[in-house]
Amino acid sequence: MRLDRLISNSTALSRSETRLAIRAQRVRVNGITATSASMALGDADSVTLDGQPVAPVRPRYFMLHKPAGCVSATVDAAHPTALDLLRGEPRHTELQIAGRLDMDTTGLLLLTDDGEWNHRLTSPAHRCDKTYRVRLRDPITAGAAARLESGILLRGEKRETRPAVVEVTGRECRREVLLTISEGKYHQVKRMFAATGNLVVGLHREQISGITLDPALAPGEYRPLTPAEVGSIS
Ligand code: URA
């Protein structure tokens, strides 16, 4: 990789600011002041900017506690986006959202610049489990739970949903359930409950495959995934 590319990918400096930093002798490669922005780096080369090591940042993986009112999009003229919340990360606009949530849905959102990893999470073929805490207008009946668990035909779809797992939490007089599904159709959870004659009044994603929302993250906060969390998506 070129020296200027490594620095602009891995720090807050743009490519032109990187060139200025090199000219100002703020960059060293293997301890020697760099003079050329186009210098080709090998794996063993170590780079510093103002004495601080610069390591390649890609690929990157984050979990965000998505708050209500923010859109799962990279740009939106009218509303704050999930990416806005990661503005402190270098090149944050290169991150992609792995599995969107509706604007009013809260909870676990994963972001990465690793396209293959994203594909493994989101492609229907991989059948990644997602668990939602769902608050309902009406108590869930045993019949409705059984229909969700065996598969239900949604309006406008040709095939029934894959079998879901329904766990009534014991709170809110059967108005709160944990629902695990392995698909990600548009508004799927809301449409599944609508098909049983109920209404979702609160939706929060707690888990995607082996990755659980960190309870230490307040709404709007994020952290990098651990290597074990990244590796759990295979
Ligand atoms: N299903 C929905 O209906 N909405 C979401 O945000 C996620 C799953």
py3Dmol code that shows the C-alpha trace and the ligand (Angstrom):
import py3Dmol

protein = """\
ATOM      1  CA  MET A   1       0.000   0.000   0.000  1.00  0.00           C
ATOM      2  CA  ARG A   2       1.137   3.564  -0.687  1.00  0.00           C
ATOM      3  CA  LEU A   3       2.255   5.603   2.306  1.00  0.00           C
ATOM      4  CA  ASP A   4      -0.289   8.400   1.760  1.00  0.00           C
ATOM      5  CA  ARG A   5      -3.097   5.874   1.388  1.00  0.00           C
ATOM      6  CA  LEU A   6      -2.204   4.066   4.615  1.00  0.00           C
ATOM      7  CA  ILE A   7      -2.177   7.322   6.574  1.00  0.00           C
ATOM      8  CA  SER A   8      -5.360   8.753   5.100  1.00  0.00           C
ATOM      9  CA  ASN A   9      -7.173   5.413   5.539  1.00  0.00           C
ATOM     10  CA  SER A  10      -6.064   5.018   9.133  1.00  0.00           C
ATOM     11  CA  THR A  11      -6.124   8.538  10.589  1.00  0.00           C
ATOM     12  CA  ALA A  12      -8.337  11.594  10.426  1.00  0.00           C
ATOM     13  CA  LEU A  13      -6.042  13.185   7.795  1.00  0.00           C
ATOM     14  CA  SER A  14      -7.255  13.478   4.219  1.00  0.00           C
ATOM     15  CA  ARG A  15      -4.936  12.512   1.346  1.00  0.00           C
ATOM     16  CA  SER A  16      -3.887  16.158   0.795  1.00  0.00           C
ATOM     17  CA  GLU A  17      -3.351  16.742   4.538  1.00  0.00           C
ATOM     18  CA  THR A  18      -1.238  13.581   4.561  1.00  0.00           C
ATOM     19  CA  ARG A  19       0.984  14.983   1.819  1.00  0.00           C
ATOM     20  CA  LEU A  20       1.401  18.190   3.817  1.00  0.00           C
ATOM     21  CA  ALA A  21       2.288  16.156   6.911  1.00  0.00           C
ATOM     22  CA  ILE A  22       4.953  14.288   4.930  1.00  0.00           C
ATOM     23  CA  ARG A  23       6.351  17.569   3.637  1.00  0.00           C
ATOM     24  CA  ALA A  24       6.399  18.879   7.193  1.00  0.00           C
ATOM     25  CA  GLN A  25       8.506  15.829   8.166  1.00  0.00           C
ATOM     26  CA  ARG A  26       5.863  14.530  10.604  1.00  0.00           C
ATOM     27  CA  VAL A  27       5.917  11.023   9.097  1.00  0.00           C
ATOM     28  CA  ARG A  28       8.581   8.382   9.614  1.00  0.00           C
ATOM     29  CA  VAL A  29       8.919   4.937   8.050  1.00  0.00           C
ATOM     30  CA  ASN A  30      11.018   2.497  10.050  1.00  0.00           C
ATOM     31  CA  GLY A  31      12.328   5.453  12.030  1.00  0.00           C
ATOM     32  CA  ILE A  32      13.456   7.448   8.968  1.00  0.00           C
ATOM     33  CA  THR A  33      11.697  10.661   7.947  1.00  0.00           C
ATOM     34  CA  ALA A  34       9.559   9.959   4.894  1.00  0.00           C
ATOM     35  CA  THR A  35       9.968  12.131   1.824  1.00  0.00           C
ATOM     36  CA  SER A  36       7.643  10.529  -0.723  1.00  0.00           C
ATOM     37  CA  ALA A  37       3.869  10.212  -0.411  1.00  0.00           C
ATOM     38  CA  SER A  38       3.855   7.472  -3.044  1.00  0.00           C
ATOM     39  CA  MET A  39       6.380   5.260  -1.234  1.00  0.00           C
ATOM     40  CA  ALA A  40       5.275   1.597  -1.416  1.00  0.00           C
ATOM     41  CA  LEU A  41       5.020  -0.096   1.985  1.00  0.00           C
ATOM     42  CA  GLY A  42       5.567  -3.756   2.748  1.00  0.00           C
ATOM     43  CA  ASP A  43       3.920  -5.735   5.580  1.00  0.00           C
ATOM     44  CA  ALA A  44       6.932  -5.332   7.858  1.00  0.00           C
ATOM     45  CA  ASP A  45       7.249  -1.539   7.514  1.00  0.00           C
ATOM     46  CA  SER A  46       6.283   0.529  10.544  1.00  0.00           C
ATOM     47  CA  VAL A  47       4.913   4.020  10.114  1.00  0.00           C
ATOM     48  CA  THR A  48       4.539   6.838  12.646  1.00  0.00           C
ATOM     49  CA  LEU A  49       2.771  10.187  12.445  1.00  0.00           C
ATOM     50  CA  ASP A  50       3.955  12.718  15.016  1.00  0.00           C
ATOM     51  CA  GLY A  51       5.645   9.812  16.783  1.00  0.00           C
ATOM     52  CA  GLN A  52       2.400   7.770  17.057  1.00  0.00           C
ATOM     53  CA  PRO A  53       2.222   4.374  15.299  1.00  0.00           C
ATOM     54  CA  VAL A  54      -0.119   4.258  12.299  1.00  0.00           C
ATOM     55  CA  ALA A  55      -1.583   0.805  11.772  1.00  0.00           C
ATOM     56  CA  PRO A  56      -3.863  -0.193   8.888  1.00  0.00           C
ATOM     57  CA  VAL A  57      -7.428   0.145  10.145  1.00  0.00           C
ATOM     58  CA  ARG A  58      -9.216  -2.088   7.694  1.00  0.00           C
ATOM     59  CA  PRO A  59     -11.182  -4.217   8.051  1.00  0.00           C
ATOM     60  CA  ARG A  60     -13.175  -2.684  10.875  1.00  0.00           C
ATOM     61  CA  TYR A  61     -16.143  -4.063  12.789  1.00  0.00           C
ATOM     62  CA  PHE A  62     -18.357  -2.152  15.243  1.00  0.00           C
ATOM     63  CA  MET A  63     -21.516  -2.671  17.262  1.00  0.00           C
ATOM     64  CA  LEU A  64     -23.736   0.358  17.777  1.00  0.00           C
ATOM     65  CA  HIS A  65     -26.619   0.707  20.209  1.00  0.00           C
ATOM     66  CA  LYS A  66     -28.971   2.334  17.735  1.00  0.00           C
ATOM     67  CA  PRO A  67     -31.247   4.885  19.354  1.00  0.00           C
ATOM     68  CA  ALA A  68     -34.789   5.560  18.158  1.00  0.00           C
ATOM     69  CA  GLY A  69     -35.066   8.369  15.623  1.00  0.00           C
ATOM     70  CA  CYS A  70     -31.883   7.635  13.724  1.00  0.00           C
ATOM     71  CA  VAL A  71     -31.980   6.015  10.301  1.00  0.00           C
ATOM     72  CA  SER A  72     -29.985   2.942   9.282  1.00  0.00           C
ATOM     73  CA  ALA A  73     -28.503   4.722   6.296  1.00  0.00           C
ATOM     74  CA  THR A  74     -25.286   6.318   5.252  1.00  0.00           C
ATOM     75  CA  VAL A  75     -26.899   9.617   4.254  1.00  0.00           C
ATOM     76  CA  ASP A  76     -30.290  11.139   4.941  1.00  0.00           C
ATOM     77  CA  ALA A  77     -31.244  14.748   4.398  1.00  0.00           C
ATOM     78  CA  ALA A  78     -33.899  14.859   7.104  1.00  0.00           C
ATOM     79  CA  HIS A  79     -32.693  12.655   9.984  1.00  0.00           C
ATOM     80  CA  PRO A  80     -29.515  11.744  11.852  1.00  0.00           C
ATOM     81  CA  THR A  81     -27.998   8.511  10.527  1.00  0.00           C
ATOM     82  CA  ALA A  82     -26.304   5.591  12.236  1.00  0.00           C
ATOM     83  CA  LEU A  83     -23.093   6.585  10.464  1.00  0.00           C
ATOM     84  CA  ASP A  84     -23.246  10.079  11.992  1.00  0.00           C
ATOM     85  CA  LEU A  85     -22.795   8.402  15.377  1.00  0.00           C
ATOM     86  CA  LEU A  86     -19.441   6.949  14.232  1.00  0.00           C
ATOM     87  CA  ARG A  87     -18.194  10.294  12.944  1.00  0.00           C
ATOM     88  CA  GLY A  88     -15.164  10.069  15.240  1.00  0.00           C
ATOM     89  CA  GLU A  89     -13.803   7.097  13.261  1.00  0.00           C
ATOM     90  CA  PRO A  90     -11.445   7.789  10.353  1.00  0.00           C
ATOM     91  CA  ARG A  91     -13.180   7.236   6.996  1.00  0.00           C
ATOM     92  CA  HIS A  92     -16.429   6.426   8.789  1.00  0.00           C
ATOM     93  CA  THR A  93     -18.397   6.906   5.558  1.00  0.00           C
ATOM     94  CA  GLU A  94     -16.782   3.744   4.181  1.00  0.00           C
ATOM     95  CA  LEU A  95     -18.574   1.637   6.803  1.00  0.00           C
ATOM     96  CA  GLN A  96     -21.617  -0.329   5.713  1.00  0.00           C
ATOM     97  CA  ILE A  97     -24.571  -1.309   7.848  1.00  0.00           C
ATOM     98  CA  ALA A  98     -25.009  -5.074   8.165  1.00  0.00           C
ATOM     99  CA  GLY A  99     -28.771  -5.524   8.525  1.00  0.00           C
ATOM    100  CA  ARG A 100     -30.831  -2.370   8.824  1.00  0.00           C
ATOM    101  CA  LEU A 101     -33.347  -1.411  11.499  1.00  0.00           C
ATOM    102  CA  ASP A 102     -36.413   0.792  11.132  1.00  0.00           C
ATOM    103  CA  MET A 103     -36.105   4.355  12.369  1.00  0.00           C
ATOM    104  CA  ASP A 104     -38.157   3.625  15.513  1.00  0.00           C
ATOM    105  CA  THR A 105     -36.372   0.311  16.254  1.00  0.00           C
ATOM    106  CA  THR A 106     -33.564   0.377  18.814  1.00  0.00           C
ATOM    107  CA  GLY A 107     -30.725  -1.989  19.615  1.00  0.00           C
ATOM    108  CA  LEU A 108     -27.906  -3.886  17.992  1.00  0.00           C
ATOM    109  CA  LEU A 109     -26.609  -2.560  14.683  1.00  0.00           C
ATOM    110  CA  LEU A 110     -23.403  -3.929  13.168  1.00  0.00           C
ATOM    111  CA  LEU A 111     -21.190  -1.880  10.865  1.00  0.00           C
ATOM    112  CA  THR A 112     -18.163  -2.954   8.898  1.00  0.00           C
ATOM    113  CA  ASP A 113     -16.050  -2.238   5.839  1.00  0.00           C
ATOM    114  CA  ASP A 114     -15.546  -5.967   5.265  1.00  0.00           C
ATOM    115  CA  GLY A 115     -17.911  -6.737   2.401  1.00  0.00           C
ATOM    116  CA  GLU A 116     -17.591 -10.522   2.680  1.00  0.00           C
ATOM    117  CA  TRP A 117     -18.355 -10.527   6.401  1.00  0.00           C
ATOM    118  CA  ASN A 118     -21.339  -8.280   5.769  1.00  0.00           C
ATOM    119  CA  HIS A 119     -22.556 -10.697   3.101  1.00  0.00           C
ATOM    120  CA  ARG A 120     -22.294 -13.661   5.486  1.00  0.00           C
ATOM    121  CA  LEU A 121     -24.466 -11.793   7.985  1.00  0.00           C
ATOM    122  CA  THR A 122     -27.096 -10.544   5.615  1.00  0.00           C
ATOM    123  CA  SER A 123     -27.451 -13.002   2.751  1.00  0.00           C
ATOM    124  CA  PRO A 124     -30.596 -15.135   3.130  1.00  0.00           C
ATOM    125  CA  ALA A 125     -28.553 -18.270   2.335  1.00  0.00           C
ATOM    126  CA  HIS A 126     -26.606 -17.949   5.605  1.00  0.00           C
ATOM    127  CA  ARG A 127     -29.724 -17.948   7.782  1.00  0.00           C
ATOM    128  CA  CYS A 128     -28.272 -15.790  10.511  1.00  0.00           C
ATOM    129  CA  ASP A 129     -30.439 -15.728  13.655  1.00  0.00           C
ATOM    130  CA  LYS A 130     -31.615 -12.348  14.933  1.00  0.00           C
ATOM    131  CA  THR A 131     -33.348 -11.931  18.285  1.00  0.00           C
ATOM    132  CA  TYR A 132     -35.749  -9.066  18.953  1.00  0.00           C
ATOM    133  CA  ARG A 133     -37.439  -7.965  22.156  1.00  0.00           C
ATOM    134  CA  VAL A 134     -40.936  -7.113  20.991  1.00  0.00           C
ATOM    135  CA  ARG A 135     -43.545  -5.156  22.920  1.00  0.00           C
ATOM    136  CA  LEU A 136     -47.094  -5.763  21.740  1.00  0.00           C
ATOM    137  CA  ARG A 137     -50.361  -3.876  21.913  1.00  0.00           C
ATOM    138  CA  ASP A 138     -52.285  -7.046  22.844  1.00  0.00           C
ATOM    139  CA  PRO A 139     -51.238 -10.127  24.817  1.00  0.00           C
ATOM    140  CA  ILE A 140     -49.875 -12.824  22.509  1.00  0.00           C
ATOM    141  CA  THR A 141     -52.144 -15.859  22.279  1.00  0.00           C
ATOM    142  CA  ALA A 142     -50.887 -19.437  22.192  1.00  0.00           C
ATOM    143  CA  GLY A 143     -52.386 -19.745  18.698  1.00  0.00           C
ATOM    144  CA  ALA A 144     -50.477 -16.705  17.409  1.00  0.00           C
ATOM    145  CA  ALA A 145     -47.208 -17.980  18.883  1.00  0.00           C
ATOM    146  CA  ALA A 146     -47.779 -21.359  17.224  1.00  0.00           C
ATOM    147  CA  ARG A 147     -48.406 -19.683  13.842  1.00  0.00           C
ATOM    148  CA  LEU A 148     -45.211 -17.648  14.114  1.00  0.00           C
ATOM    149  CA  GLU A 149     -43.281 -20.756  15.097  1.00  0.00           C
ATOM    150  CA  SER A 150     -44.496 -22.807  12.172  1.00  0.00           C
ATOM    151  CA  GLY A 151     -44.258 -20.038   9.515  1.00  0.00           C
ATOM    152  CA  ILE A 152     -46.729 -17.390   8.488  1.00  0.00           C
ATOM    153  CA  LEU A 153     -47.681 -15.932   5.099  1.00  0.00           C
ATOM    154  CA  LEU A 154     -47.030 -12.190   5.003  1.00  0.00           C
ATOM    155  CA  ARG A 155     -49.026  -9.854   2.819  1.00  0.00           C
ATOM    156  CA  GLY A 156     -47.407  -9.569  -0.619  1.00  0.00           C
ATOM    157  CA  GLU A 157     -45.140 -12.620  -0.152  1.00  0.00           C
ATOM    158  CA  LYS A 158     -45.305 -15.921  -2.016  1.00  0.00           C
ATOM    159  CA  ARG A 159     -43.695 -18.090   0.666  1.00  0.00           C
ATOM    160  CA  GLU A 160     -44.293 -18.431   4.390  1.00  0.00           C
ATOM    161  CA  THR A 161     -41.682 -17.091   6.784  1.00  0.00           C
ATOM    162  CA  ARG A 162     -39.163 -19.568   8.108  1.00  0.00           C
ATOM    163  CA  PRO A 163     -40.053 -21.028  11.513  1.00  0.00           C
ATOM    164  CA  ALA A 164     -39.374 -18.532  14.302  1.00  0.00           C
ATOM    165  CA  VAL A 165     -38.703 -19.073  18.001  1.00  0.00           C
ATOM    166  CA  VAL A 166     -41.122 -17.282  20.330  1.00  0.00           C
ATOM    167  CA  GLU A 167     -40.404 -16.878  24.016  1.00  0.00           C
ATOM    168  CA  VAL A 168     -42.960 -15.039  26.133  1.00  0.00           C
ATOM    169  CA  THR A 169     -40.837 -13.171  28.672  1.00  0.00           C
ATOM    170  CA  GLY A 170     -43.296 -13.314  31.543  1.00  0.00           C
ATOM    171  CA  ARG A 171     -43.336  -9.511  31.751  1.00  0.00           C
ATOM    172  CA  GLU A 172     -46.073  -7.114  30.647  1.00  0.00           C
ATOM    173  CA  CYS A 173     -48.834  -9.776  30.914  1.00  0.00           C
ATOM    174  CA  ARG A 174     -47.822 -11.627  27.696  1.00  0.00           C
ATOM    175  CA  ARG A 175     -47.299  -8.310  25.897  1.00  0.00           C
ATOM    176  CA  GLU A 176     -43.528  -8.808  25.638  1.00  0.00           C
ATOM    177  CA  VAL A 177     -41.817 -11.593  23.686  1.00  0.00           C
ATOM    178  CA  LEU A 178     -38.364 -12.515  22.464  1.00  0.00           C
ATOM    179  CA  LEU A 179     -38.649 -13.432  18.803  1.00  0.00           C
ATOM    180  CA  THR A 180     -35.801 -15.115  16.923  1.00  0.00           C
ATOM    181  CA  ILE A 181     -35.944 -15.165  13.132  1.00  0.00           C
ATOM    182  CA  SER A 182     -33.421 -16.183  10.507  1.00  0.00           C
ATOM    183  CA  GLU A 183     -34.566 -13.866   7.720  1.00  0.00           C
ATOM    184  CA  GLY A 184     -34.543 -10.112   7.191  1.00  0.00           C
ATOM    185  CA  LYS A 185     -37.501  -9.187   5.036  1.00  0.00           C
ATOM    186  CA  TYR A 186     -38.670  -5.575   4.978  1.00  0.00           C
ATOM    187  CA  HIS A 187     -40.401  -4.713   8.307  1.00  0.00           C
ATOM    188  CA  GLN A 188     -40.482  -8.447   8.959  1.00  0.00           C
ATOM    189  CA  VAL A 189     -41.209  -8.488  12.687  1.00  0.00           C
ATOM    190  CA  LYS A 190     -43.930  -5.857  12.473  1.00  0.00           C
ATOM    191  CA  ARG A 191     -45.521  -7.663   9.520  1.00  0.00           C
ATOM    192  CA  MET A 192     -45.374 -11.038  11.290  1.00  0.00           C
ATOM    193  CA  PHE A 193     -47.304  -9.730  14.280  1.00  0.00           C
ATOM    194  CA  ALA A 194     -49.676  -7.761  12.042  1.00  0.00           C
ATOM    195  CA  ALA A 195     -50.489 -11.057  10.293  1.00  0.00           C
ATOM    196  CA  THR A 196     -51.645 -12.419  13.665  1.00  0.00           C
ATOM    197  CA  GLY A 197     -53.870  -9.354  14.218  1.00  0.00           C
ATOM    198  CA  ASN A 198     -51.534  -7.737  16.757  1.00  0.00           C
ATOM    199  CA  LEU A 199     -49.434  -4.559  16.669  1.00  0.00           C
ATOM    200  CA  VAL A 200     -45.774  -4.041  17.565  1.00  0.00           C
ATOM    201  CA  VAL A 201     -45.473  -0.995  19.847  1.00  0.00           C
ATOM    202  CA  GLY A 202     -41.770  -1.374  20.682  1.00  0.00           C
ATOM    203  CA  LEU A 203     -38.937  -3.206  18.942  1.00  0.00           C
ATOM    204  CA  HIS A 204     -35.363  -3.707  20.122  1.00  0.00           C
ATOM    205  CA  ARG A 205     -32.743  -6.015  18.544  1.00  0.00           C
ATOM    206  CA  GLU A 206     -30.733  -7.821  21.203  1.00  0.00           C
ATOM    207  CA  GLN A 207     -28.674 -10.329  19.252  1.00  0.00           C
ATOM    208  CA  ILE A 208     -27.397 -11.243  15.792  1.00  0.00           C
ATOM    209  CA  SER A 209     -26.032 -14.764  15.579  1.00  0.00           C
ATOM    210  CA  GLY A 210     -23.369 -15.024  18.334  1.00  0.00           C
ATOM    211  CA  ILE A 211     -23.148 -11.253  18.913  1.00  0.00           C
ATOM    212  CA  THR A 212     -25.179  -9.760  21.765  1.00  0.00           C
ATOM    213  CA  LEU A 213     -25.680  -6.034  22.330  1.00  0.00           C
ATOM    214  CA  ASP A 214     -23.220  -4.987  25.037  1.00  0.00           C
ATOM    215  CA  PRO A 215     -25.279  -3.832  28.050  1.00  0.00           C
ATOM    216  CA  ALA A 216     -22.561  -1.249  28.809  1.00  0.00           C
ATOM    217  CA  LEU A 217     -23.474   0.676  25.643  1.00  0.00           C
ATOM    218  CA  ALA A 218     -26.060   3.409  26.139  1.00  0.00           C
ATOM    219  CA  PRO A 219     -28.246   4.341  23.143  1.00  0.00           C
ATOM    220  CA  GLY A 220     -26.009   6.125  20.602  1.00  0.00           C
ATOM    221  CA  GLU A 221     -22.782   4.541  21.888  1.00  0.00           C
ATOM    222  CA  TYR A 222     -20.651   2.051  19.973  1.00  0.00           C
ATOM    223  CA  ARG A 223     -17.538  -0.086  20.357  1.00  0.00           C
ATOM    224  CA  PRO A 224     -15.310  -2.235  18.138  1.00  0.00           C
ATOM    225  CA  LEU A 225     -16.205  -5.921  18.031  1.00  0.00           C
ATOM    226  CA  THR A 226     -13.834  -8.307  19.779  1.00  0.00           C
ATOM    227  CA  PRO A 227     -11.946 -10.829  17.598  1.00  0.00           C
ATOM    228  CA  ALA A 228     -14.190 -13.572  19.052  1.00  0.00           C
ATOM    229  CA  GLU A 229     -17.328 -11.669  18.023  1.00  0.00           C
ATOM    230  CA  VAL A 230     -15.977 -11.107  14.510  1.00  0.00           C
ATOM    231  CA  GLY A 231     -14.969 -14.781  14.252  1.00  0.00           C
ATOM    232  CA  SER A 232     -18.398 -15.970  15.406  1.00  0.00           C
ATOM    233  CA  ILE A 233     -19.802 -15.030  11.977  1.00  0.00           C
ATOM    234  CA  SER A 234     -18.421 -17.706   9.694  1.00  0.00           C
TER     235      SER A 234
END
"""
ligand_1 = """\
8
URA
N -38.367 -6.104 11.700
C -39.047 -4.934 11.678
O -40.254 -4.908 11.455
N -38.360 -3.797 11.889
C -37.042 -3.763 12.182
O -36.473 -2.691 12.402
C -36.352 -4.989 12.213
C -37.048 -6.145 11.963
"""
view = py3Dmol.view(width=600, height=400)
view.addModel(protein, "pdb")
view.setStyle({"model": 0}, {"cartoon": {"style": "trace"}})
view.addModel(ligand_1, "xyz")
view.setStyle({"model": 1}, {"stick": {}})
view.zoomTo()
view.show()
